[in-house]
Amino acid sequence: MRASLFIAALVSLCLGAAGLASATPSNAGVARLTVAGAEPFDMLVWYPTPVEAAPWQAGPFIVRAGRDAPIAPGRFPVVLLSHGGGRTGGSPMLLGQLSARLAREGFIVIAPFHGRTRFVQRTHQMVRSFEAAQSDSRLGPHIAADRVATLGFSLGGAVALVLAGAIPDFALLDTYCAAHPEDARSCGGGPSADGGAGASPAMPRTPRPVPPVLPLRALVLLDPFAVLFGKDGLAGVRTPVLLVRPRDSSLGEDNVRSLADGLPRPPQLERVPGGHFIFVDICPAALSAEAPELCRDAAGVDRTSVHSDVEAAIVRFLRANL
């Protein structure tokens, strides 16, 4: 219940030149757009702007980005962000501070609100968000469509892996969960064989994955849900991977081990202090009291310092590969 209140507060957020832009840090702008279709949804787009905006309030949060600010001249590489959430739905604002940092560093971050959308449909939302941003008269001219990365946190890591060419194996997940009943986060909040959230009985076949249709050049995974993928299913992932794992994650260690062993090229693995939710934005005091699992870290863990290190590592990785 407390976690649901936290997510509800997050969701309350209401929000060119021909050459490629340089990596010179800028200010951050943010816009909220609706992706039309039979099942419309909203997305946040964070981008570089020449305008220095005063912080503003969005529910209980202070947003340090210019709302609907003008976009800086140039074309910028893109980071498609898939947030976590599992049964609660989640929100891209969970990683709002990271998104703003990437925008200041010269990236456009496109982050759909997945809500309670089923796992397989989340991959479709990512593709539709990218297409909608390219078609937008204000954003499109500034998108370097051949310089694209995906970034996934938790369940969003599985979404990002599918977009990079991975094939999920729900029978493998069932086998893992039968052997690891203690891994409640992987087996109780991950996707099921019918594409929903939560563990389910084994199915005789693996649902057909969404084929990767994006020109991905890099993949960033923040404590991803990865036990859904075996070595064969990971064979199609050819992009460089940055894998960041908290030392005290509540996701089973096989989420890292099987992924690192199964990828065709070894990932750049970084371990950081903290638990699974160390990547979540620093919470205001009121929300910290309401959602301690998401907001509070163990004694001696400095979330601000961890964020600074992780953000710097992500920027270096993206600049090297985009």
N, C-alpha and C positions, 0 to 999 in steps of 0.2 A: 504493500500500500504506500509506504513512504517513497519507494523508488518510483511508483506511478505518479505521485505528486511532483517529484523532481522532474520527470519527463514532461508532465503537463506544463510545468512552468517554462521549460525550454521551448516547447512547441508554440508558446504564446508569442514568440518573436514575430513582429509585423514590420515587417519591414516596408581612320587609321592610316597609320603610315604603312608603306610597302615593306620596309625592312623589319627584321626581328629586333625586338627591344633588348636593351642591355640588361645585365643583372644588377644594375645600380638600385639599391633599396629605395622604395618609394613609400607613399602612404597607402592605406588600404581602404577600398570602397566595398560596399555590399549591397546587393539587390535581391529581392524575393520575386520570383517569377512563377507563373503557372504553366505547366506543360499540358497542352490540350490533348484530347483524345477520348476514347470510350471510357477510360478510367483516368481522369485528370489527376495530377498531383502537383505539389509545389516543389521548388528547388531554391536553394540559396546559391548565389554566385558571388564570390569574393574576387577582387581584381585590383591591380595597381591604379592609383589615382594621384594626380598632382596636387590635390586639395588636402590640406590638413584639417580634419574635422574634429570638433570637440566630442568627447565621449558622450553617449546618450544611453538612456535607460530602456531596456526591453524586458518587461516583467521585473524580476529581481536582479537581472544582469546588467552590467555596464558593457556596452559594445564600443570597442575602440576602432571603429571603421565608419567612413562616411556613408550614410544611407542614401542610395541612389546618386552617389557622387559621380562626376564625369570620369571617364576612363582615360588613363594616360595614353599619349601617342605611342604607336608601335603595335607589333604583334607579339603575343606572349604564349609560352608553352602552357599546357593544360594539365591539371591534376583532377581526375574524377574521383570523388570521395564517397565511399560507402560506409555509413556509420553502423555501429552495432545496435543491439536492441533486443533480439530474441523475442520473447513473448510480449514485452512491454512496447515494442515498436521502435523506440529510440528516436533520435533527432540529430541532424547534422550540427546543431549548436553544441552538442557534447564536445566537439572538436573545433569550436569557434575560434579559440585563441590561436591554435595551430593554423587554421585557414587564413586568419588575418595576417599571421607572420609570413605565410607563403605568398600572399598577395603583396605584402610590402617588399618581398624579395624578387618580385617580377613574374609571378605565376598567376594564372586564372584558375580558381578552384570552383568546380561545379559539383554541388552536393544535393542530391534529391532527398526530400523527406520520404523515407520508405514507409513510415507508419507501421501498420500491421500487415503490410504486403507480404505475400508468401515468398519464400527464398528464390525460386526460379524467376518470379516476376521482378524481383529486385534487379536482376541482371538486365532485364528489358528496360527498367526505369533508368538505369545508367546510360544505356545506348540512347534512349529517347531524350534524356537530359542533354547529352552531348549534341545531338542533332538539333534540338530546340535552341541551344545557345548559338550554334553556328548559323541558324536561320534568323536569329534576332538582329534587327537592324542596328542596334547599338553595340552588341557584343561581337557579332559575327566578324566584322572587319579586323578585330583585334586578336582573333584566335589563330594560333599557329597549329593548324589541324594535323600536321605531320609530326608534332612533338607532344605526345600524350603519355601520361602516366596514370596508373590507378593507385589509390591509397585506401586500404581497408582496415577497419578496427573490429576485432572480435568476429561476429557473424559477417560483418562487412569484408573481412579478410577472405572468407569463402567466396563471396560475390566477386571480389577482385580477382581471385584465382581462376574462376570460371571464365571471366572476360579475357584473361591472359592465355586461355587454352586448356585449363584443367578440366577433367571429367569427374564429376562426383560419383561415389560408389556408396549407396545407402546400405547395401548388405555389409560392406566393410564397417560402416558406422555401427550397425546392429551388433556385429561381432565384437567390436571394441567395447561397446557399452555393456554387453553381457559379461565381459572380462574385467571391466573397471566400473563397478557400480558406485565407487566413491567419487567419480568425476561427474558430479551432478551438473556442473555448468555446461560441459560438453554434451551430456546426454539428455539433459532436461530443457536446454534452451537452444540447441542447435536445430538445423532443418531436418525434417523427416522425409521419408521416401515419397510422400505425396506433394512435397515442395513446401509444406508448412513448417511450423516451429515445433520442437519437441521430438523426443524419440518415438519411434513407431515400430511395429513388427516388420521383420524382413520382407522384402518384396522379391519376386523371382527375376526381375529385370531392373536395370538402372534407367531412370527416366532420361530421355534424350536431352543433352545439355544444350544451352544456347551457344551457337558457334561464335568464336571471337570475331567481331567485325570492326574492331577499332585498331588503329595503327599504334599499338602500345609499344613503348620503348623502355619502360621502367615500371617496377611494381614495389610498393611500400606496404608492408604488413605489420600492424601493431597488435601483438598478441592474438594472432588469427585463430579462428576455429578451423583446424586443418586435418583432423582425424577422418574427415569425409573423403580424403584423397589418398589413394595408394600410389605406388611408384609408376604403374602403367598409366594411371589417370593424370599424373603430373608430367608425362613425357612431352606434352605439347607446350609446356611453359618454357619459352626460350628467352624471355626478357631477363635482364639483371634484376635481382631481388634484394631488397633491404628488409631484414626480418628483425624486429625489436621485441624482445621478450622480457617481461618483468620477472625478477628473481623469485617473487612470492606469488606468482599467478595462481588463480583458482582453476584455470584450465589445465588439464593433464599435461604432463611433460611430453607425451607423445605428440602433442600438437606441434611441438618444435622438432622433436627427433625425427618423426616420420616425414615431415616436410623437408627438413634439411637433407635427409638421406635420399629422398625421392626426387628432388628437383634435378633436372639434367645438368644444371650448372650450380655449384654450391652458392647459397645465399651469403650475403654480408650479414652476419649475425651479431647483434648488439644486445647485451643484457644490461638492464637498468634496475635500480632499486624500486621496491613497491609491489603492489598487487595488480590485478587485472585492470582496475579502473584508474591506474596512475596517469593515463593519458587524458582523462576527462578534465575539462576546464576546472580551474580553481573555483570552488563554490563560495557564494556569499554565506555568511554565518547562519542565516535562517534556513537555507537549504541544506547546509551541512548537518544541522540538527535533525532535519526531516529525513535525509537519505545518507546515513553514515557510511553505508557500504560503498556508495559511489564517491563520496566526498572526503572521507577521512582515511589517512594513511597511518601505517604503523609508526611507533615512536622512532625517531631518528631519520625518517624519510621526508625529504624536502621536495614537495611536488613542484615548486617553482624552479628549483635547480634542475630536476629531472626534465621538466618541459624545455628548459633552455638548452640542455644537452641534446635531447631528442630532436628538437626543431633544427638545431644546427646540423646534426647528422643527416636529417632528411634533405635539407637545402643542399648540402654538399653532394649527396647521392644524386639528386635530381639534376643538378647542374652538370654533373659528370656524364649523365646518360641521356639527357634530353637535348 
